[in-house]
Amino acid sequence: MLIYKNHSKNSGIKHLFVNLACCYFYLGMYPEAEEVLGKSDISDVKIRLQFHLSHKQGDEKKLMEYHELLADVVEDQLSLAAIHYLRSHYQEAIDIYKKLMINNRHFLALNVYMALCYYKLDFYDVSQEILDVYMKKYPDSMILTNLKACNLYKLYDGKAAESELKNLIARRSSTFKFCEDLIKHNMVVFREGEGALQVLPALVDILPEARLNLVIYYLKQGENEEAYELIKDLEPAIPQEYILKAIVNVVVGQEKGDTKQIDNGQSLFNMVGSSSSECDTIPGRQCMASSLFLEGRYDEVSLYLSSIKSYFSNDDSFNFNFAQVKLSLGEYKEAEEMYLQVKSNKIRDSFIYINHLTHCFIMNKKSQSAWDLYLKIENSQDSLIILQSIANDCYKTNQFWQSAKAFDMLERLDLLPEYWEGKRGACAGIFQQIVLGNQPQDQIADVIHLLRNSANPQVEQMIKMMKKWAKNNKIVV
């Protein structure tokens, strides 16, 4: 750039101004690039650069004007494909690259460009297959190895991806700094956020993904306000930005009880889910499901989530969310199965998970499983709510023994009249089931023992009646 500037007064140098404009463009100095281009002669390079400047500056009218000036030649078509890629029109870019490949098989880099597009479309296996063509010729390519690592991360896990990048780092010289920021960034992602605060903040204004991944890190750490501050002023341009901004708005809105902020998040989810380019993608369907969920349209949510369920069989968050939808629809068997597929201890230890799974067990006539779940959290601060749920829900579903035990525990904690009334009704219910032969006869001894824990004057009358029946039926109590 400095050399071109020093010679800028010598107007006899061919292409000097357009070359200087290119330097400004790659340095992100777009106004300077535009100003210098005004001094250059018309040329194919000038048109292509003006095309890209229009995109960078968000001038749609000029973008369309320069688009019309592009010719059906390799350089212009590559420029058009690049703009399609930058505007998230990945299939359109692929179509151009495929057309160029027909007569330009020796342009091996086209394989890398197509692989990048397929990666963005979530076709990671296709992306990896196309990369192999280029890898045979240039096995040490930094861009290629980084993309391969990203594919491995999506297809397998962070360890496989990290191993690929480590091989790359080991091969390069200590003075070779190309892609250094990108490698640091991706290492944080592959290590599930390890070192995020040391690496990502400095890259926020260098790599667009750094801001998004720092927001994700804050969300995972429960630092939702920090995530909001980082993304609140971001004007979304690609689906990932819309999605992340929607999530942050909903999470923070729910924390604060701010319905307007929740509505903003719901609107962003709807934009992605209903857009023609995203509606049939996996993220697009997730977004529409999220939008409908926030509106309480659970039957439609179930349809959307069912269509992508096979892609998330081992995803704890997906199974947990789908389970809540099934629970809301009263489909307790399916809800229970999905709750039990969750492996994350963080989710399994949460009150919502335990409370909802308890309800599923009870509605599926597995009251003993509900009781066992309560015993695991007996000493927690939420145990009283779970106990009340077991007492009342088991009573409503005629599972009187577990209801009686729960009311007995509640009565010991607090001598409220309603607890005795619930216990009395549950004991009467289990006694009736024993008399009718729906429960084992020897359980009557347990019922009598439970009743003796209460000081209510009605206890003796109930026990007397039960003992009389037991004696007539030759049952030892």
N, C-alpha and C positions, 0 to 999 in steps of 0.2 A: 504494500500500500504506500509506504513512504517513498519508494523508488518511483512509482507511478505519479505521486503527487509532485515530486521534485521535477518531473519531466512534463507536468501538465501544461506548462506555458509553450511547450514545443508542439504546436498543433499538427505538425507533419508526421508524427508517429501514429501509425495506423492502429485502430482499435484501442488507443490508450484510455479514453474515457470509459468505454464499456468495460475494460479490464479493471479499471479503478472502481467502477460501480460494483463489479463482482466481489472485489475485496471488501467493500463496505457492506455488501449484502451478507457475506459469510461472517462478518463481525457483528451482525445484528444492527448495523447503523443504517436503517432503512430510509429515513429522510435524506441522508447524505447521498445514498445510492441513487435515489430518485432525482436529486438535484444534478448530479454528475451525468446521469443518463440523458438529461435534457441537452447536454452539450455534444453528445455523440451522434454519429451518423446512423441512419436506419440500417439495421442488420438483423439477421436471424437470431443472433445471440441477444441483441437488445430486446427483441420481442419476447423471447423466452424469459429474460430477466424481469421485464415489466409484468409479465404474466405471474411470476412468483412473488414479486413485490405487491401486486394487487391482493394476492392471497394473504400475505403477511400483514398487510395493513387493513384487511377486512373490507376492501372496496369491491363489492360484488358486481357493480356495473362495469368497472374497468376490467375485472377478471373475465367477464363474458366477452367484452370487446376484444381482448387479446387472445382469448380462446378461439375466436373466429379467424384470427390471423395465422393460427398454427397450420402448418402443412403436413401432408402425409409422408414425412421423412422421419428417420430413426430418432434424431435429436429432439424434434418437436414432440413426437409421440412419447418419448421417455419423460419429457417435461410434463406432459398431460397426465401420464400414469402417476408421476410423483405427486402432483396436485390431488389426484383422486385418492391416493394413499393418505395424504395429510388431511383430507376432508372425510376420512373413514369410509370412503367408497372403495372398499377393498376388492370386491368382485370386478368392478369396472377396470381397476388397475391390472388385475390378473388377466382379463380379456385382452388388454393391450399387450402385455408381456408375452402371452401365448402367440398372438399374431406376429409379433416381432421375432419370436423364436423360429418360426417357420423358415424364414430366409436368412436367419443369423444364428445358426447353431453354435458358432464359435463365440458368441457373446455369453460366456458362462455366468457372468454376474447376474444375468436375467433370472437364473435359478435362485439366487439369493433374494432378489427382490420379490419373486413369487413366494418364496418360503416365508418372508416377512408378512406378506399379505395373508397367507394361510394360517400363520400363527395368530394374527389379529382376528381371524374368523373362527378361532378355537379348533382348527383342524391340525392339531399338533403332530399327529402321526404323518400326515401328508407333507407338512412343512419339513419334517425330519428326512423323509424319503427324498424330497427334492434337493435338500442340502447336500446329500451324499454325492451328487453329480459334481458339485463345485469342490467338495472336500478332497476328492481324488486328485485334483490338480493343485489345490492350494490348502493343504492340511493345517498350515500354521496361521490361517486368516483369523484375526482377532474378532472381527464382526461375526464370522461364521461360527466360531467356537462359542461366543457369547450367546448367539441365537440357539445353538444346539443345547447349551446348558439350560436356557429358558424352556425349551421343549421338554427336556428331561424333568425339569421341575414340575411342569404341568402334567406330564404323563406318569411320573413316578413320585419322586419326593425331593426335598431339598438336599439330601445327602448326595444323591446321584448328580444333581446339578452342581453342587459345590465341588465335587470331585473333578468334574470336567473343567471348571474354572481354575482349580488348583494346578491342573496339568498345564493350562495355558500360562499361568503366572510363573510356573517353574521354567518354562521354555523361553520366556522373554528376558531380555537384558535389563539390568537395573536402571539404565538410562532411558529405556523406551517407555514413554508415558502415555502413548495413544490409548484411549478407552479406559484410562485409569479410574476416572470418576464413575464411569458406567460399571466397571467391575466392582468397585467398592459398594456402589448402590445395590447391585444384584446380590452380592454376598450377604448383605443385611437381609434381603428378602428371602434368600435360600435358607438362612439361619433363623427364620421365623421372627425377625425383628431384633435379634441380638446385635447390639452396638448401634441401634437406630439413632439414639440421641447424639452419638459421637460423629455419625457420618451424614445423616439425611439433612439436618438443618442447613448445612453449608451448600447443599446441592439443590435446594428448593427452587432457586432462580436459574439453575443450569439445566437440570433434567426435569421435565414436567411430571414424570412418574414419582420423583422424590417427594413432592408435596403430597401426592395421593397416598403414598406408602407411609409417610409420616402421620397422616390423618388416620390411616388404618392402625398404626402402632398405638396412637393415643386412644382410639376406641377400644382396642384389646386390653389396654391398661386401665380402662375405666375413666380416663381423663377426657371426658366428653367435651368439657368447656374449651380445653386446649385444641381439640379437633375442630370445634366450631369456629374458633378464632382464625384457624389456619385456612378454612375453606369458605367462610361466609362471603368474602368478596370475590371469590372465583366465579367467573362467568363460564358455565359449562359449555364445552364445544364437542366433546366426544361422549359416548354412552357411559364409559367408566366414571367420568366426572359428574354426569347427571346422577348416576346411581349412588355414588359416594356422598354427594351433597344431600340427596334424599334421605339416606340412612342417618346422617348426622342430624339433620333437621328433625326427623322423627324421634330419635333417641333423646336429644336435648329437649324437644317439645314435651315428650312424655315425662321427663324428669321435672320440668318446671310446671307441668300442667297447662302448657301454652297450646291451645287448640289451633291457633293460627299457624304456628310453626309446624305442627303436625300436618295441617292441610297443605302447607308448602311442600313438605316432603312427599305427601301423597300425590300431589300434582306432578312433581318431578318423576316419580315412579311411573305415573300414567303416561307421561310424554315418551318415555323410553318404550314402555310396553305396547303402546298403540302406534308407534312409528313404523312405517312400511319396511324400513331397513332392519329393524330389530324385533318385530313382533313374532317372528318364527325362530328366533335364536333362543338359546337356553337362558342367557341373562334377560332377554326381553320378556320371556314368559315368567321368570322369577319376579320381574318388576311389576308386571300386570297382576300377578298373584298378590304381591305386597300391597298394591294400590287397592285391590278389591278387599283384602283382609282389613285394611284400615277403614273401609266403608261397611264392614260387617257382612259382606256378601260371600259367606263361607262355602256355599254350594259351588259357586263359580271358581273360588280359590282352589277347591279340591280338584276340579277339572284341569286347571292349569298345572298344578303340582303333580298330578297323576301323569301328565304327558311328559314330564322330565324326571320322574322318580328313578328310572333305571340309571341315570347319570350320577345319582347322589346316594347310592345304597349305603355307603359308609360315611356319609357326611352327617355329623352329629347335629349341627344347626338345622339342616334341612329336615331331618327326622323329627327333631323337637318341634319345629314350626308346623310341620304337617300333622303331627300328633295333636297339636292344639286345635287345628282346623277340624280334624276328625272328632275330637271331644266336643267342640261347639256344635257339630252336626248330630251328636248323639250316637256316633258310630264307635262305641266303646271298645269293641274287640280290636278293630284296626288301630285305634288310638293307643291301646295298651301295647300292642306289638311294636309300634313305632317308638314309644317311650322307652321300651326295653332294649331297643337297638342302640340307644345313645350310650356312648362309652365315656364321654368326658366327665371327669369327677366334678369339675366346676358346675356343669349343668345339673348333674345328678344330685349334687348337694344343695341346689337352690330350692327355696321354698315353693316356687311355682311348680317345679318338676315333681317334688314329693307330694304336694297337695293334689295336683292333677292325676298323678299315677294312683294315688290312694282312691280317688273318686272312680277311676277306671276299674280298679280291682273290685270295688264294691258293686258297681253296676254290672260287672261280669260275674257276680256271685262268687267272688274270691275274697271274702271278708277276712279269712285268716292271713292272706298275703298282705292285706291292708294293715292288719294288726301287727304283723312282723315288721312292716315298714315303719310303723309308729315307734316300735320298740328301739329301732336303730337311732331315732332322734329324740328319744324320751326326755333327755336332759337339755334339749335346745330351747331357745326362746319361742320357737314357732310350734312346739309340740302341743300346746293347748288347743290351737286352731285345728290341727290335724285330729286331735282326740274328739273335739266337738263334731268334726266332719264325719268321723267313723260312727259316733253315737247316733247322730241324726240320720245320716244316709243309710246306715245298716237297718235302722228302725223302719224307715220308709220302704225298704226292699225286703222286709220280713227276715232279715238275717239277725235274729234277736239275740243270739248268744254274744256275738262281738259287740252289739249295741249295748247289752247289759254290762259287759266288762268296761266299755268306754264310759258309760254313765257312772259306774261305780268309781272309776278313777277320778272323774270330774267331781263327784260328790265328796270324795276325800280331800280334794283341793279346795272346795268351796261348798258350804252347806246351803246351796240355793234350792228352793222348793222345786224348781223345774228339773233339776238333776234327779231328785228322788222320784218325781213323777215319770220321768223318762225311764229310769231304772225299773220302777215298778211295772210300767207297761211292757218293757222288754222282757222282764222275768215272767210276766204273765204270758207273753207271746211264746217264749221258749217252752214253757210248761204245756201250753196248748199243743205245740208241735210234737212234744214227747208223748202226750196223751193220744194224739192221732197217729203215732208211729212214724212220724217224719224225722225224728231225732232219736238217738239211742236212749233207752230208759235209764241207764246208769248216770246220765248227765244231770239227773234231777238233784243228785247230791251236790254237784258243783253250783247249781242254782241256789239251793238252800244256803250253802256256805257264803255265796255272794250276798244274799239277802241279810245275813247276820252282821255284815259290815255296816249296816244302816241302823240308826237309833230311832227311826220313825215307828210310832205305835202300830202302824198297819202291818209291820213285818211279821209279827207273831201269828196274826190271823192267816197270812199267806203261807207261812211255813207249815202251820197246822193243817191246812187244806192239802198241801203237797205231800206231807207225811202220810196223811190218811189214804191218799191215792196210792202212794208207794206201798203201804202196808197191804192194801187190797190186792195189789199186783205182785206181792211177794218180792219187793225190791228193798234191799238193805240200804238205809241212808244214815 
